[in-house]
Amino acid sequence: MVVGRRGMPGTRRVQPGGGAPLDGERAASSDAAHAAALRLLTTRARTGAELRRRLEGRGFEAAAVAEALGRLERVGLVDDAALAGTVAEGRAEQGLDAPAIAAELRDRGVDPDVAERAAQAAVPAEVRADRCREVAEARLTQLAGLPAPTQLRRLAAYLARRGYPPDLAESVARDLVPLD
């Protein structure tokens, strides 16, 4: 009987790197790379670059990975532009500004132009100040009870971490936190 991480019979631990190294024939197989990519896609959507990194890290040859990714792109399972739009919308709902969203998408391997377009579509420049104020007002409730200078400093830093320009973050923070 195999006992896994939680001590439950029938489960097993998965070793980092996917277990045993791939033999030459399996490493060159685009079908095996395709199957591995499908398994990776069952947990969450991934960019082509993320899949390439993971598959090559598991020992698949670059040609097999490229062929597998091509198959996935042809059937629409790997679509960086669609994923970028979805991620950008979700991160915008969490209060992030366009520059922070674009940076996150680029880190995930999305083309910089696609990342910038998706981020700008999720957070248009004309609503940036209003969104910054909304995010700041929501955060300010959590800072209640602190001295005003501390509230101001923490609120401005919070907005800056969310990707808002420092001058806008400070301006909104100063509007919301009265320094008497």
N, C-alpha and C positions, 0 to 999 in steps of 0.2 A: 504494500500500500504506500502511496506517495502522500506525504503530508506537506502542505504548503505554508505560505506566510502566516495565515491565521490559524494554523493548526487543524484545518478542515480536511478530512480525507478526500482524495480525488482532485485536489488542487496541487499545483506545482509552481515553484518559483521560476521565473524567466530570467536568465542571466543577461547582463548588459552585453550588447553586441550580438544578440540573437543566438548564443550558444556556440555550437561547434563551427569551426571555419568551413567555408564553402570549398568543395573540390573544384578542380578546373572546369569540368563539364557543366556543373551547376552554376558556377560563377559566370560562365559565358552564355547561359540560357536566358533568352529574353522572356520565355514563358515563366520561368522561376522568378525573375525580377518583376514581371507583371503581377504574379500572384502575391509576392511580398508587398508590392505597392498597394494592391487592393486591400491587404490586411491593414496596412498603415492608414488607408483612407477610411476604414471602418470606425476608427476612433474619433477623427475630426478631419475637416477639409484641410488640405495642405497645398502649398504652392509647388510648382515644378521644381524649384531650387531646393526646397525642403526635402522633397522626395528623392531628388538626385543625391543630396548629401547623405540621407539615411541609407539608401540602397548601396551607394559606393562604400559607405562606412561598414556595411555588412559584408563587403567583399565581392559584390557584383562588378563585372567589367563595365567600363564606360559605354561600350557599344550596346551591350544588353540593356543597360539602364536607359540609354537614349531611345532604343526601339520600344521599350515598355512604356516610357513616358509619351512617346508619339502615339501609341495605341490609345492611351488614356485620354490624351488631348483630343484625338479624333472623335471619341464617343462622348466628350464633354465632362469627364470625371475630373480632369485637371484643367481649370480655367482661371488663370491668375487675375484677369480683369474682374470677373464675377466675384471671386473670393475677396479681392481688394475692396470692392464696393460693399460687400456684406460686412467685412471687418471694420471698414471705415464708419459705416452707419452704427454699428454696435459700440464702437469706441466713442463716437460722438455723443451717443446717448449716455455714456458714462462721464461726460463732461470734458473730454479731451479736445484740444484745438487742432486745427488742420496740420500745423508743423509737426506736432507730436505723433499724430496719426500717420502722416507720410513717413516719418522716421521709422516707426514700428513696421510699416509695410515693407520699406526698403530692407530692414533687418531680416524680414522673413523671405527675402529673395524676389520681391516684386520689382519689376522694372521701375526706375525712378519716375519716368513720365507717367506711367499708369498709376503709381502710388500717389503722385501729386494730384492728378485729375480726380481720383477717388476721394482723397481727403478734402479737396476743394468742393466737390459735389456734396459731401456729407456736412461740411461746415463752410457755407459761403462767407466770403469776407464781409458782406454787408450786415450779417447778423452776429459777427464776432463779439462786439461790445455787449450786446444784449445777452448772449450766451454766457459770457464771462461774468456778468452781473448775476445771472441766475445761479451759476455754479457757486459764486462767492456767497450769495445769500443762503444757499443750502448749507454750505460749510460753516458759515458764521454761527449757526445754531449750535454747532458742536463746540464752538470756542467760547460760549457764554460762560461768564464767571471768571474769566481770565482778565488781567489788567489790559486796558486799551492798547498800550504799546505792544504787548505780547500778541494780542489779537491781530493787530495790523501786520506785524512781522510774519506771523504764521499764515495769515490769509494770503498775503502777497507771495510768500514762498510756495504755498499750495497751488495758487493759480499759475505761477511760473513752471512748476513741475507738470502741470496739465498742458503746457505748451503755449500758454498765452504770452504775448510779448511783455517784457518786464515793465515797460512804461504803462501799458494798459492794465496790467495786474496791480501795479502800485496805485494808479489812479482810481480804479474801482475799489480797492481796499480802503483808500483814504476817504472815498465817498461814503462807504458803509460803516467805517469805524470812527466815531467821533473822538478826537483827541482833545480833551479839555484841559 
